[in-house]
Amino acid sequence: MESDRNPGRVLVTGGASGLGAAVVTAVRAAGGTPLVLDKQAPGPDAADFATVDVSDSAAVAEAVNTVAERVGGLDAVVTAAGTDCCGPLGEVSTADWERVVRVNLFGTAAVVRAALPHLERTHGRVVTVASTLGVRVAGDATAYCASKFGVVGFTRALAMETAGKIGVTLLVPGGMKTRFFDDRTEQYRPPSDAALNSPDNVAASILHALTAPEGCEVREMVVCHELEPSWP
């Protein structure tokens, strides 16, 4: 049964494209107010946004507070911003490798840290976005695996730390039909017939977690195409 609860004011990182944009659409369709943090401005449908690089923790804290103050608080956060840089460890530059970890892991922690006071006031919710490569590994993806394994550990510890104060959900998505793979070399792109999920389907699952009944938490969920090769 679908929930008819309004998700409220939902801050979405990476909300200008891909999964983040799908979450923005789903939140609005459910009567909520989507708020976006991204390096680029979202489409005209976003209710409010701030441009920020989530790898910059100080800038993230300022952006979260600015957006939250403009709308009078936050009810939820979805950390959909993410990046990757494929290749053998010895061939990926230190700067590129560390940027993946800063965006995917440090960026997630920075957004949640800044949002916590707002979420505690509303008994709000957090959905972090990991990956199937946060629970299993792949060659030529050391930075991505390290960052997403970190998101898994961070989220599980956060759920224990904040139990009863905010809701925390770990999302483990499989591959999706987004532009995430566009800047990869051919060898690291999914084949044309790859079993990839629609980001709209994943966004619907996120909305389910955000609108769960009071006192009920969706702690962890794996969402993937029925033919997803990276799970289990």
C-alpha positions in Angstrom: 0.0 0.0 0.0 1.4 3.4 -0.9 1.7 6.0 1.7 -0.2 9.3 1.4 2.1 11.1 3.8 3.7 14.3 2.6 7.5 14.0 2.8 7.9 17.7 3.7 11.0 19.7 3.0 13.5 17.4 1.4 17.1 18.4 0.7 18.6 16.4 -2.2 22.3 16.5 -3.0 23.0 16.0 -6.7 19.4 17.0 -7.3 20.1 18.6 -10.7 20.4 15.3 -12.6 20.2 11.5 -12.4 18.8 9.9 -9.3 18.7 13.2 -7.5 16.5 14.8 -10.1 14.2 11.8 -10.0 13.9 12.2 -6.2 13.1 15.9 -6.7 10.3 14.9 -9.0 9.0 12.2 -6.7 9.0 14.5 -3.7 7.1 17.2 -5.5 4.5 14.7 -6.8 3.9 13.6 -3.2 3.2 17.1 -2.2 6.6 17.8 -0.6 9.1 20.6 -1.1 12.3 19.5 -2.9 15.5 21.5 -2.1 18.6 21.0 -4.2 22.3 21.2 -3.5 24.4 20.7 -6.7 27.3 22.1 -8.6 24.9 23.2 -11.3 21.5 24.8 -11.0 18.6 22.3 -11.4 15.7 22.7 -13.8 12.9 25.2 -13.3 10.9 22.7 -11.2 13.1 22.9 -8.2 11.6 24.9 -5.4 14.9 26.1 -4.0 18.5 25.4 -4.5 22.1 26.3 -3.7 25.1 25.7 -6.0 27.9 24.0 -4.1 30.6 21.4 -4.5 29.8 18.8 -1.9 33.5 17.9 -1.6 34.0 21.3 0.2 32.7 20.6 3.7 32.7 24.2 4.8 30.8 25.4 1.8 28.3 22.5 2.3 27.6 23.5 5.9 26.9 27.1 4.8 24.7 25.9 1.9 22.6 23.5 4.0 21.9 26.2 6.6 21.1 28.8 4.0 18.6 26.7 2.2 17.1 25.4 5.5 16.6 28.9 6.8 14.9 30.0 3.6 12.2 27.4 4.0 12.0 27.3 7.8 13.7 23.9 8.4 14.2 20.5 7.0 12.2 17.2 7.2 14.6 15.0 5.3 17.9 14.7 3.4 18.8 12.4 0.5 22.5 12.3 -0.3 22.4 11.4 -4.0 25.5 13.3 -5.2 28.2 10.9 -6.4 31.2 10.6 -8.7 33.7 8.0 -9.9 37.1 7.7 -11.6 37.8 4.2 -13.0 41.2 2.7 -13.6 43.9 0.7 -11.9 45.1 2.3 -8.7 48.5 3.1 -10.1 47.0 4.9 -13.1 44.4 7.1 -11.3 46.0 10.3 -10.1 46.0 11.0 -6.4 43.8 14.1 -6.9 41.2 12.1 -8.9 41.2 9.2 -6.4 40.8 11.4 -3.4 38.1 13.5 -5.0 35.9 10.4 -5.4 36.2 9.8 -1.7 35.7 13.4 -0.8 32.5 13.7 -2.9 31.0 10.3 -2.1 31.9 9.8 1.6 33.1 13.2 3.0 30.3 15.0 1.1 27.7 12.6 2.5 29.0 13.1 6.1 29.2 16.9 5.7 25.7 17.3 4.5 24.3 15.1 7.2 26.3 16.8 9.9 25.1 20.2 8.8 21.5 19.0 8.5 21.4 17.2 11.9 20.2 20.2 14.1 17.4 20.9 11.6 16.4 17.2 11.4 16.4 16.7 15.1 13.9 19.5 15.6 11.5 17.8 13.2 12.4 14.2 13.9 13.3 14.1 10.3 14.9 11.4 8.1 18.1 10.8 6.2 18.5 8.5 3.2 22.2 7.9 2.2 23.0 6.5 -1.2 25.6 3.8 -1.3 25.9 1.2 -4.1 26.1 -2.5 -4.7 29.9 -1.7 -4.8 29.6 -0.7 -1.2 29.0 -4.3 -0.2 31.1 -6.1 -2.8 34.2 -5.1 -4.9 35.2 -4.6 -8.5 38.6 -4.1 -10.0 39.6 -0.7 -11.3 37.2 0.9 -8.9 39.2 1.2 -5.6 38.2 4.8 -4.9 34.5 4.2 -5.6 34.4 1.0 -3.5 36.3 2.6 -0.7 33.9 5.6 -0.6 30.8 3.5 -0.9 31.9 0.9 1.7 32.5 4.0 3.9 29.0 5.3 3.3 27.6 1.9 4.4 29.7 2.0 7.6 28.9 5.7 8.2 25.1 5.1 7.8 24.9 2.1 10.0 26.8 3.9 12.8 24.7 7.0 12.3 21.5 4.9 12.7 22.8 3.6 16.0 23.9 7.0 17.2 20.7 8.9 16.3 18.1 6.2 17.1 14.9 7.9 18.4 16.1 11.3 17.2 16.0 11.0 13.4 15.3 8.2 10.9 18.2 6.8 8.9 18.0 4.6 5.8 20.8 3.1 3.8 20.0 2.7 0.1 22.1 0.2 -1.9 21.1 0.8 -5.6 22.3 -1.2 -8.5 23.2 0.4 -11.9 20.8 3.0 -13.2 20.0 4.6 -16.6 21.6 8.0 -15.9 24.4 10.0 -17.3 26.7 8.7 -14.6 28.6 6.6 -17.1 28.9 9.2 -19.8 32.5 10.5 -19.1 33.9 7.0 -18.8 36.1 5.4 -21.5 34.3 2.7 -23.4 35.8 -0.2 -21.4 34.1 1.1 -18.2 30.7 1.8 -19.7 27.8 -0.7 -19.3 27.0 -2.4 -22.6 24.0 -1.2 -24.6 21.9 -4.2 -23.4 22.9 -3.8 -19.7 20.1 -4.5 -17.1 19.9 -1.0 -15.6 17.1 0.3 -13.4 15.2 3.5 -14.0 16.1 6.2 -11.5 12.4 6.9 -11.2 12.0 3.4 -9.7 14.7 4.0 -7.2 13.3 7.4 -6.3 9.9 5.7 -5.6 11.7 3.5 -3.1 13.4 6.5 -1.4 10.0 8.2 -1.1 8.7 5.0 0.6 11.4 5.3 3.2 10.8 9.0 3.7 7.1 8.5 4.3 7.1 5.4 6.5 4.8 5.6 9.5 6.0 7.4 12.6 8.1 5.0 14.7 8.8 2.7 11.7 12.1 2.9 10.0 13.3 1.3 6.7 16.9 0.8 7.8 18.4 -0.7 4.7 17.2 -1.5 1.2 18.7 -2.9 -2.0 17.0 -1.6 -5.2 18.0 -2.9 -8.5 16.8 -4.2 -11.9 15.5 -7.7 -11.7 18.5 -8.9 -13.9 21.1 -6.8 -12.0 24.4 -8.6 -12.4 26.2 -7.0 -9.4 23.7 -8.4 -6.8 23.8 -10.6 -4.9 
